[in-house]
Amino acid sequence: PSVRIIAEKPKESLYSRPRKYIQCSSPEPAEPGYINILELAESMCRYDLDDIDLYWLQELNVELEDMGERFVDELTMERVMEALERQCHDNMNHAIETEEGLGIEYDEDVICDVCRSPDSEEGNDMVFCDKCNICVHQACYGILKVPEGSWLCR
């Protein structure tokens, strides 16, 4: 096999509009055959049912059929799950950003997830991650000062 290098010709382009400036401003497609990307994005469901979801949906539909109700299709189930996840995410973020998230009750059985010790002392407090709820001593995780408000682990 042999390779021959061909000199590249410079591309001539007049003006290239950056992608960040391209947007759809009208609700109707500009030309026939084109789709409104905003409408398409809104209609897409970001949740995909897995095997467990499909099994649960199948069992639900059996029960609904026994009760004489209409069955739930996969797309409806995906949209419901997406809405529930979005609402749960919003509620968690609201709790973290407000004083509601600071009202965690004291639990005597709390242990450090690094050293497994339940003891804490002044200057070496237990700190909880506001996202994954891991509990660590300041010294075990290298936290010099307990932050005001929320704290997220690495």
Secondary structure, 3 states (H helix, E strand, C coil): CCCCCCCCCCCCCCCCCCHHHCCCCCCCCCCCCCCCHHHHHHHCCCCCCCHHHHHHHHHHHHHHHHCCCCCCCHHHHHHHHHHHHHHHHHHHHHHHHCHHHHCCCCCCCCCCCCCCCCCCECCECEEECCCCCCEEEHHHHCCCCCCCCCCCCC
